[in-house]
Amino acid sequence: MINVKKKLKVAMLGSFYRGYYLLNELLFGEISQFIEIVGVATDDPKNTFISADKRVWQYPHSIAEAEMVENLAIEHHLPVFKGRVNSDEFYDVFKNQWQPEIALMATFGQRIGLRLINTPTICFYNLHPCIDDKWPSKYVGGNPFHGLIQDGQKYTRVSLHEVDEGFDTGKLIKFSDRIAIPPGASVIDMHKITAFAAAKLAADETLKIITRLNKSDDEI
């Protein structure tokens, strides 16, 4: 058992199935007893600044799918932000109100500026689909499943990596296990198929950080 000195403050930026499963894992998974979720930023597909035409929102989706992360957060009384994150408004919220030690991103339609990247005191991680032939991946950008399917790839993995100012170029932390791409699978299908594995990857690696920090405290 981990001897919890204090709960780490975690912010999540995410939407659609990957964001929903990650938030669900943070709320109810093994990690939940070791963290405090301080806020959730999520996509509003109606906002032009999320480049919906280049991301998952270009495909048919329901209102429930667009709002699933927001609704789960509200159900559990978590602060929700749906505006532009590279703004003074959100920076003030992020730095001075949420004060995250860890930030996790999962299907989020905005790039993250340096002052936000540098705010969490422990790490800022993102989840990104790709394969394991190299890193950074060929499949960078807002619609990696489309590229994987177009290239006829038979499987995908999800990478957990540090967020930097590049496009999915931060230091690789870990790949998920191999996830098959079924014949005829669509981009939306792959979002659904991989969402739980991605969420578990982020939650498990974050829990490892908590374990290391608590061991370090015990040694002092």
N, C-alpha and C positions, 0 to 999 in steps of 0.2 A: 504493500500500500504506500501511496505517496503521502508524506506528512505535509499537509498544506499550510504554509506560513501565511499566505494571503492569496486571495483570488486575483488572477491577472485580468486586466481590463482588455477586452477584445472588441474591436469594431469590425463589422462585415460590410463589404461593398459587393452587391450581387443581385442577380435577378434570374428569372426563368427557372428551369428545373435544377440546374447546378447550384444556383443561389439558394433555392428553397431547401434542397437536401442538406446543404452546408449549414444553413441556419437551424434546420431541424436537428442536426447532429450536435451543434453547439448548445442547443436548448435541452436535448434529451439524451445524448450519447454519454459515453464514459467521461468525456472531457468536461461535461456540464458542471460537475461539482467543484471544478478547479478554476473556473473562469467567471467573470462578470461581463455580460454583453452590454456595452455602453451605448451602442447606436448602430443603425443600419442605413446605408445609402443604397438606393435601388433605382432601376431605370423606369422612366415614364416614356413609353414609346412615342408619345405625341410630341416630345421635345426634340427639336431639330438638331440640337447639339450632340445627341447620342449616335448620329449617323445610322439611323434605323435601317436605311436601305442597303447598308453594307454588313449588317449583323443579323442575328437570328430573327429580329422583328420584321425583316422583309418577307418572311414566310407567314402563311396563315396561322393565326393564333387566337385563342379565346381571351376574353376579358379576364377570366379567372387565371389564365396562365400569365398574363401581363401583371396581375396584381397579387399573385400568390405570395411573394416574399413580403410585400407591404402588409398584407392581411395577417400573415403569421406573426410578423413583428408587432403589429398593433394588438393582436390577441394576447400577446405576452407583455404588453405595456412597455415596449421598447421605442425609443426615439427613432423617427424615420425621416430621412432627407431624400428628396426627389429632384432637386435642382442641380445647377451646375457646380461641380465639386472644385474646379479650378477657379474659385472666386473667394473674395475676402469673407463673404458671408459663411461659406462652408469651412474655410480655414479657421475662423473664429470658433465655430461649433466643434470642429474636429480637435483642435489644439486645447481650447480652454474649457469646453464643456465635457466632451467625451473623454479626452485625455487617454487615448489607447496606448497600451504597451505593445500590443500585437494588432495588426490589421490583416485581414484575409479577404481576397477578392475572387469572385466566381461569377463569370458571365456578367460583366459590367461594361456599359457602353461609353465610357469616357476614359481617356488617358489621364494618368496621375502626374501632377507636377511635382517638382523636387521638394518644395516646402512641405507638401503632404507626405511624400515618401520618407522624409527625415523626421516626421513627427513621432511615430511609434518608437518607443525606446528600446524594443527588442527586435522586432522584424516586421516587414510588410511583404506578404506572399501573395502570389496569384496562381490560379489553376488554369492550364492551357492544354487542349488536346493536340497531339502530335504523334510521331512515331519515334523510335529510339535509335535512329541511325546516326544522329549527330545533335549537338546543341551549340548555339541556338538552332531551332528547327527550321526547316524549309517552310513549315506551315504556320508562319506568324500571321498576325492580323486578326480581324474581327470575325472571320468565317472559316476556321480551319477545317471543319468537317466537310465543307464543300470541296476544298482542295484534296483532302484525303480520298473522298469518294470519286472525284474526277480522275485521280491518278490510279484508281483501281486498287487501292490498298486493301488488304484483307483484314487488317487489325489497326487498332489505335492504342495509344496509352494516354494518360493524362499526366502532364508534368506539374509539379509544384516547384515554383521558382521565385526568387527574389524579384521585387518590382524595382525597375530602374527607369530612366527617362526614355529608353528605347522601346521598341515594340516587341514585347515578349523575349527580351534578350538578357534579363537578369540571371544571376548565378543559379544553376540548376540545383535543387535540393534533392528531389527524388522523382522517379517515374512510378506510376501505378503499375499494377499487373497488366498483362496483355488483355485487350478487350476486342473480341471479334466484331467485324463490320459485316452484318448479314447481307446476302444478296438482295439488291433492291432497296436497301435501307436509305432513308432520307436524312437530311440534316437534322430535322426535328426528332426523328427516331433515335439518332445517335446522341442527341442531348439527353433524351430520356434514359437510354441504355447505360450511359456512362456516369450519370449524375451521382448515384450512390457511391460508386468507387472513388470518384473525385472528392466527395465530401469526407469519406473515411480517410483518404490520404491526407487531406489538410488537417483533419482533427487529430489523427494519430501522430503526425509529425509535430503538431503544436503541443500535444501531450508529452512528447519526448523532451521538448524544450522545458516544460514545467518540471519534469522529473529531474533534468540536469540542474536547473536552478535551485530546486529544493535540496539536492545532494550537495551542491556548492554551499548552501546556507548551513547545512549540517556540519560541514567541515571547518567552518569558521570558528 
